[in-house]
Amino acid sequence: MHKESFIRSVVAEDIGRGDLFGFFGESKNVEGYILAKSNGVFAGREYVDVFAELYPITIEWLAEDGKEFFVGEKLLFIRGESKTILALERSILNIILHASSIATLTSKYAKALYGTKVKLLDTRKTRPMLRIFEKYAVRCGGGINHRMGLDDALMLKDTHLATIDDLSQYIKEARKHIPFTTAIEIESESVDFAKRAMEVGADIVMCDNMTIDQMKEVVSFRNSKYPHVLLEASGNVTLDTIGDIAKCGVDAISTGSIIHQANWIDLSMKIEA
């Protein structure tokens, strides 16, 4: 969804038939700010800027996407008529809270990979209609997007593989139909199948829920036989395990946790009349 349409939908959801506070009384020029009540990594600026394009408010930024912030910091100033700002308050906060919470957790995972060449990837485990927004937040936190959708790459998971009788023939046929630049990734739950996936022509092999020893064996086989194949580790990835997984020699580690396990940080808006 385009950012402008997305923001309009967010505001419409909250305002409904109209903000009751705005139906009577005076509106005055005010200045507000968003205050950090916990530490985090900021995300959401690209979207909050759209509010200033659509509504009569101005924003002065003190925070940037991808940058750390700390308790007590003011992240932005917002100026305009009181009724307008108050009608937009929750929508703006929700955008920043949601994005920054994902960026904050993603940053923790990314820091666990510092000193390695392993890439941190997200997954398609996103909330309906929020994929572009949530994957943007991942990038702000230092992660890299995996597929945005089914049209980005041909990925054969266990459910797909259950429907394929001859994997080698399927791959040959697929190459005739998919674009030349499109990668084929095959999910593998065992060392033997990972080897098979490389033999039939996979560009990327996912080591799904494998043990450390199993992944090391897959890496060794890849290095000696198919050095062009990329290896992705997935499954049971936590902050406690990601470091050991990275040492196996895989090229990337994917986890949906950086999105769906992100707990909201604490931010609030203050108004100075």
Contacts in CASP RR format, 6 or more apart in sequence:
PFRMAT RR
TARGET T0000
AUTHOR 0000-0000-0000
METHOD contacts of the structure
MODEL  1
MHKESFIRSVVAEDIGRGDLFGFFGESKNVEGYILAKSNGVFAGREYVDV
FAELYPITIEWLAEDGKEFFVGEKLLFIRGESKTILALERSILNIILHAS
SIATLTSKYAKALYGTKVKLLDTRKTRPMLRIFEKYAVRCGGGINHRMGL
DDALMLKDTHLATIDDLSQYIKEARKHIPFTTAIEIESESVDFAKRAMEV
GADIVMCDNMTIDQMKEVVSFRNSKYPHVLLEASGNVTLDTIGDIAKCGV
DAISTGSIIHQANWIDLSMKIEA
1 9 0 8 1.000
1 129 0 8 1.000
1 132 0 8 1.000
3 46 0 8 1.000
3 47 0 8 1.000
3 50 0 8 1.000
4 50 0 8 1.000
4 53 0 8 1.000
4 54 0 8 1.000
6 47 0 8 1.000
6 133 0 8 1.000
7 47 0 8 1.000
7 50 0 8 1.000
7 51 0 8 1.000
7 54 0 8 1.000
7 91 0 8 1.000
7 95 0 8 1.000
8 54 0 8 1.000
10 91 0 8 1.000
10 94 0 8 1.000
10 95 0 8 1.000
11 87 0 8 1.000
11 88 0 8 1.000
11 91 0 8 1.000
14 90 0 8 1.000
14 91 0 8 1.000
15 87 0 8 1.000
19 83 0 8 1.000
19 86 0 8 1.000
19 87 0 8 1.000
21 83 0 8 1.000
21 86 0 8 1.000
21 87 0 8 1.000
22 83 0 8 1.000
22 86 0 8 1.000
22 87 0 8 1.000
27 81 0 8 1.000
27 82 0 8 1.000
27 83 0 8 1.000
27 84 0 8 1.000
28 81 0 8 1.000
28 82 0 8 1.000
28 273 0 8 1.000
29 79 0 8 1.000
29 80 0 8 1.000
29 81 0 8 1.000
29 82 0 8 1.000
30 79 0 8 1.000
30 80 0 8 1.000
30 81 0 8 1.000
30 82 0 8 1.000
30 85 0 8 1.000
30 271 0 8 1.000
30 272 0 8 1.000
30 273 0 8 1.000
31 77 0 8 1.000
31 78 0 8 1.000
31 79 0 8 1.000
31 80 0 8 1.000
31 271 0 8 1.000
31 272 0 8 1.000
32 77 0 8 1.000
32 78 0 8 1.000
32 79 0 8 1.000
32 85 0 8 1.000
32 269 0 8 1.000
32 270 0 8 1.000
32 271 0 8 1.000
32 272 0 8 1.000
33 74 0 8 1.000
33 75 0 8 1.000
33 76 0 8 1.000
33 77 0 8 1.000
33 78 0 8 1.000
33 269 0 8 1.000
33 270 0 8 1.000
33 272 0 8 1.000
34 74 0 8 1.000
34 75 0 8 1.000
34 76 0 8 1.000
34 78 0 8 1.000
34 92 0 8 1.000
34 93 0 8 1.000
34 96 0 8 1.000
34 267 0 8 1.000
34 268 0 8 1.000
34 269 0 8 1.000
34 270 0 8 1.000
35 72 0 8 1.000
35 73 0 8 1.000
35 74 0 8 1.000
35 75 0 8 1.000
35 267 0 8 1.000
35 268 0 8 1.000
35 269 0 8 1.000
35 270 0 8 1.000
36 69 0 8 1.000
36 70 0 8 1.000
36 71 0 8 1.000
36 72 0 8 1.000
36 73 0 8 1.000
36 74 0 8 1.000
36 75 0 8 1.000
36 265 0 8 1.000
36 266 0 8 1.000
36 267 0 8 1.000
37 71 0 8 1.000
37 72 0 8 1.000
37 266 0 8 1.000
37 267 0 8 1.000
37 268 0 8 1.000
38 71 0 8 1.000
38 265 0 8 1.000
38 266 0 8 1.000
38 267 0 8 1.000
39 68 0 8 1.000
39 69 0 8 1.000
39 70 0 8 1.000
39 71 0 8 1.000
39 104 0 8 1.000
39 265 0 8 1.000
40 68 0 8 1.000
40 69 0 8 1.000
40 70 0 8 1.000
40 100 0 8 1.000
40 103 0 8 1.000
40 104 0 8 1.000
40 107 0 8 1.000
40 265 0 8 1.000
41 66 0 8 1.000
41 67 0 8 1.000
41 68 0 8 1.000
41 69 0 8 1.000
41 100 0 8 1.000
41 103 0 8 1.000
41 104 0 8 1.000
41 106 0 8 1.000
41 107 0 8 1.000
41 140 0 8 1.000
41 141 0 8 1.000
42 63 0 8 1.000
42 64 0 8 1.000
42 65 0 8 1.000
42 66 0 8 1.000
42 67 0 8 1.000
42 68 0 8 1.000
42 69 0 8 1.000
42 75 0 8 1.000
42 96 0 8 1.000
42 100 0 8 1.000
42 103 0 8 1.000
42 140 0 8 1.000
43 65 0 8 1.000
43 66 0 8 1.000
43 96 0 8 1.000
43 99 0 8 1.000
43 100 0 8 1.000
43 102 0 8 1.000
43 103 0 8 1.000
43 136 0 8 1.000
43 137 0 8 1.000
43 140 0 8 1.000
43 141 0 8 1.000
44 65 0 8 1.000
44 95 0 8 1.000
44 96 0 8 1.000
44 99 0 8 1.000
44 100 0 8 1.000
44 136 0 8 1.000
44 137 0 8 1.000
44 140 0 8 1.000
45 61 0 8 1.000
45 63 0 8 1.000
45 64 0 8 1.000
45 65 0 8 1.000
46 65 0 8 1.000
46 136 0 8 1.000
47 95 0 8 1.000
47 99 0 8 1.000
47 133 0 8 1.000
47 136 0 8 1.000
48 59 0 8 1.000
48 76 0 8 1.000
48 92 0 8 1.000
48 95 0 8 1.000
48 96 0 8 1.000
49 59 0 8 1.000
51 57 0 8 1.000
51 59 0 8 1.000
51 88 0 8 1.000
51 91 0 8 1.000
51 92 0 8 1.000
52 58 0 8 1.000
52 59 0 8 1.000
55 84 0 8 1.000
55 88 0 8 1.000
56 80 0 8 1.000
56 81 0 8 1.000
56 84 0 8 1.000
57 78 0 8 1.000
57 79 0 8 1.000
57 80 0 8 1.000
57 84 0 8 1.000
57 85 0 8 1.000
57 88 0 8 1.000
58 78 0 8 1.000
58 79 0 8 1.000
58 80 0 8 1.000
59 76 0 8 1.000
59 77 0 8 1.000
59 78 0 8 1.000
59 79 0 8 1.000
60 76 0 8 1.000
60 77 0 8 1.000
60 78 0 8 1.000
60 79 0 8 1.000
61 75 0 8 1.000
61 76 0 8 1.000
62 73 0 8 1.000
62 74 0 8 1.000
62 75 0 8 1.000
62 76 0 8 1.000
62 77 0 8 1.000
63 69 0 8 1.000
63 73 0 8 1.000
63 75 0 8 1.000
63 76 0 8 1.000
65 103 0 8 1.000
65 140 0 8 1.000
66 103 0 8 1.000
66 107 0 8 1.000
66 140 0 8 1.000
66 141 0 8 1.000
66 142 0 8 1.000
68 107 0 8 1.000
69 75 0 8 1.000
75 96 0 8 1.000
75 267 0 8 1.000
78 85 0 8 1.000
78 92 0 8 1.000
78 269 0 8 1.000
82 271 0 8 1.000
82 273 0 8 1.000
85 271 0 8 1.000
86 271 0 8 1.000
89 269 0 8 1.000
92 269 0 8 1.000
93 267 0 8 1.000
93 268 0 8 1.000
93 269 0 8 1.000
96 267 0 8 1.000
97 264 0 8 1.000
97 265 0 8 1.000
97 267 0 8 1.000
98 133 0 8 1.000
98 134 0 8 1.000
98 137 0 8 1.000
98 264 0 8 1.000
99 133 0 8 1.000
99 134 0 8 1.000
99 136 0 8 1.000
99 137 0 8 1.000
99 140 0 8 1.000
100 137 0 8 1.000
100 140 0 8 1.000
100 265 0 8 1.000
100 267 0 8 1.000
101 137 0 8 1.000
101 262 0 8 1.000
101 263 0 8 1.000
101 264 0 8 1.000
101 265 0 8 1.000
102 134 0 8 1.000
102 137 0 8 1.000
102 138 0 8 1.000
102 140 0 8 1.000
102 141 0 8 1.000
102 258 0 8 1.000
102 259 0 8 1.000
102 262 0 8 1.000
103 137 0 8 1.000
103 138 0 8 1.000
103 140 0 8 1.000
103 141 0 8 1.000
103 142 0 8 1.000
104 141 0 8 1.000
104 262 0 8 1.000
104 265 0 8 1.000
105 257 0 8 1.000
105 258 0 8 1.000
105 261 0 8 1.000
105 262 0 8 1.000
105 263 0 8 1.000
106 120 0 8 1.000
106 122 0 8 1.000
106 137 0 8 1.000
106 138 0 8 1.000
106 140 0 8 1.000
106 141 0 8 1.000
106 142 0 8 1.000
106 143 0 8 1.000
106 258 0 8 1.000
106 262 0 8 1.000
107 141 0 8 1.000
107 142 0 8 1.000
108 239 0 8 1.000
109 120 0 8 1.000
109 143 0 8 1.000
109 239 0 8 1.000
109 242 0 8 1.000
109 255 0 8 1.000
109 257 0 8 1.000
109 258 0 8 1.000
110 120 0 8 1.000
110 141 0 8 1.000
110 142 0 8 1.000
110 143 0 8 1.000
112 239 0 8 1.000
112 242 0 8 1.000
112 243 0 8 1.000
112 246 0 8 1.000
113 119 0 8 1.000
113 120 0 8 1.000
113 242 0 8 1.000
113 243 0 8 1.000
113 246 0 8 1.000
113 253 0 8 1.000
116 243 0 8 1.000
116 246 0 8 1.000
116 247 0 8 1.000
117 251 0 8 1.000
118 246 0 8 1.000
118 249 0 8 1.000
118 250 0 8 1.000
118 251 0 8 1.000
118 252 0 8 1.000
118 253 0 8 1.000
119 143 0 8 1.000
119 144 0 8 1.000
119 251 0 8 1.000
119 252 0 8 1.000
119 253 0 8 1.000
120 142 0 8 1.000
120 143 0 8 1.000
120 144 0 8 1.000
120 252 0 8 1.000
120 253 0 8 1.000
120 255 0 8 1.000
120 258 0 8 1.000
121 143 0 8 1.000
121 144 0 8 1.000
121 145 0 8 1.000
121 146 0 8 1.000
121 232 0 8 1.000
121 252 0 8 1.000
121 253 0 8 1.000
121 254 0 8 1.000
121 255 0 8 1.000
122 134 0 8 1.000
122 135 0 8 1.000
122 138 0 8 1.000
122 143 0 8 1.000
122 144 0 8 1.000
122 145 0 8 1.000
122 146 0 8 1.000
122 254 0 8 1.000
122 255 0 8 1.000
122 256 0 8 1.000
122 258 0 8 1.000
122 259 0 8 1.000
123 146 0 8 1.000
123 234 0 8 1.000
123 254 0 8 1.000
123 255 0 8 1.000
123 256 0 8 1.000
123 259 0 8 1.000
124 131 0 8 1.000
124 146 0 8 1.000
124 147 0 8 1.000
124 149 0 8 1.000
125 256 0 8 1.000
125 259 0 8 1.000
125 260 0 8 1.000
126 134 0 8 1.000
126 135 0 8 1.000
126 259 0 8 1.000
126 260 0 8 1.000
127 134 0 8 1.000
127 260 0 8 1.000
131 148 0 8 1.000
131 149 0 8 1.000
132 148 0 8 1.000
134 259 0 8 1.000
135 145 0 8 1.000
135 148 0 8 1.000
137 259 0 8 1.000
138 144 0 8 1.000
138 145 0 8 1.000
138 258 0 8 1.000
138 259 0 8 1.000
139 145 0 8 1.000
143 258 0 8 1.000
144 252 0 8 1.000
146 254 0 8 1.000
147 153 0 8 1.000
147 155 0 8 1.000
153 182 0 8 1.000
153 183 0 8 1.000
153 184 0 8 1.000
153 185 0 8 1.000
153 204 0 8 1.000
154 174 0 8 1.000
154 178 0 8 1.000
154 182 0 8 1.000
154 183 0 8 1.000
154 184 0 8 1.000
154 185 0 8 1.000
155 184 0 8 1.000
155 185 0 8 1.000
155 186 0 8 1.000
155 187 0 8 1.000
155 206 0 8 1.000
156 164 0 8 1.000
156 184 0 8 1.000
156 185 0 8 1.000
156 186 0 8 1.000
156 187 0 8 1.000
157 187 0 8 1.000
158 187 0 8 1.000
158 189 0 8 1.000
158 208 0 8 1.000
161 167 0 8 1.000
161 186 0 8 1.000
161 187 0 8 1.000
164 170 0 8 1.000
167 186 0 8 1.000
167 196 0 8 1.000
167 197 0 8 1.000
167 200 0 8 1.000
168 199 0 8 1.000
168 200 0 8 1.000
171 184 0 8 1.000
171 200 0 8 1.000
171 201 0 8 1.000
171 202 0 8 1.000
174 184 0 8 1.000
175 184 0 8 1.000
178 184 0 8 1.000
183 203 0 8 1.000
183 204 0 8 1.000
184 201 0 8 1.000
184 202 0 8 1.000
184 203 0 8 1.000
184 204 0 8 1.000
185 202 0 8 1.000
185 203 0 8 1.000
185 204 0 8 1.000
185 205 0 8 1.000
185 206 0 8 1.000
185 232 0 8 1.000
186 197 0 8 1.000
186 200 0 8 1.000
186 202 0 8 1.000
186 204 0 8 1.000
186 205 0 8 1.000
186 206 0 8 1.000
187 206 0 8 1.000
187 208 0 8 1.000
188 194 0 8 1.000
188 196 0 8 1.000
188 197 0 8 1.000
188 205 0 8 1.000
188 206 0 8 1.000
188 207 0 8 1.000
188 208 0 8 1.000
188 210 0 8 1.000
188 218 0 8 1.000
189 208 0 8 1.000
189 209 0 8 1.000
189 210 0 8 1.000
190 210 0 8 1.000
190 214 0 8 1.000
191 210 0 8 1.000
191 214 0 8 1.000
191 217 0 8 1.000
191 218 0 8 1.000
191 221 0 8 1.000
194 205 0 8 1.000
194 207 0 8 1.000
194 218 0 8 1.000
194 221 0 8 1.000
195 218 0 8 1.000
195 221 0 8 1.000
197 205 0 8 1.000
198 205 0 8 1.000
198 221 0 8 1.000
198 222 0 8 1.000
198 225 0 8 1.000
198 226 0 8 1.000
198 229 0 8 1.000
202 229 0 8 1.000
203 229 0 8 1.000
203 230 0 8 1.000
204 229 0 8 1.000
204 230 0 8 1.000
204 231 0 8 1.000
204 232 0 8 1.000
205 218 0 8 1.000
205 222 0 8 1.000
205 229 0 8 1.000
205 230 0 8 1.000
205 231 0 8 1.000
205 232 0 8 1.000
206 231 0 8 1.000
206 232 0 8 1.000
206 233 0 8 1.000
206 234 0 8 1.000
206 254 0 8 1.000
207 214 0 8 1.000
207 215 0 8 1.000
207 218 0 8 1.000
207 231 0 8 1.000
207 232 0 8 1.000
207 233 0 8 1.000
207 234 0 8 1.000
207 250 0 8 1.000
208 234 0 8 1.000
208 235 0 8 1.000
209 234 0 8 1.000
209 235 0 8 1.000
209 236 0 8 1.000
210 218 0 8 1.000
210 233 0 8 1.000
212 244 0 8 1.000
212 245 0 8 1.000
212 248 0 8 1.000
215 231 0 8 1.000
215 233 0 8 1.000
215 245 0 8 1.000
215 248 0 8 1.000
215 249 0 8 1.000
215 250 0 8 1.000
216 248 0 8 1.000
216 249 0 8 1.000
218 231 0 8 1.000
219 231 0 8 1.000
219 248 0 8 1.000
219 249 0 8 1.000
219 250 0 8 1.000
222 229 0 8 1.000
222 231 0 8 1.000
230 251 0 8 1.000
230 252 0 8 1.000
231 249 0 8 1.000
231 250 0 8 1.000
231 251 0 8 1.000
231 252 0 8 1.000
232 250 0 8 1.000
232 251 0 8 1.000
232 252 0 8 1.000
232 253 0 8 1.000
232 254 0 8 1.000
233 245 0 8 1.000
233 248 0 8 1.000
233 250 0 8 1.000
233 252 0 8 1.000
233 253 0 8 1.000
233 254 0 8 1.000
234 253 0 8 1.000
234 254 0 8 1.000
234 255 0 8 1.000
235 255 0 8 1.000
237 245 0 8 1.000
237 253 0 8 1.000
237 254 0 8 1.000
237 255 0 8 1.000
237 257 0 8 1.000
238 257 0 8 1.000
242 253 0 8 1.000
242 255 0 8 1.000
245 253 0 8 1.000
246 253 0 8 1.000
END
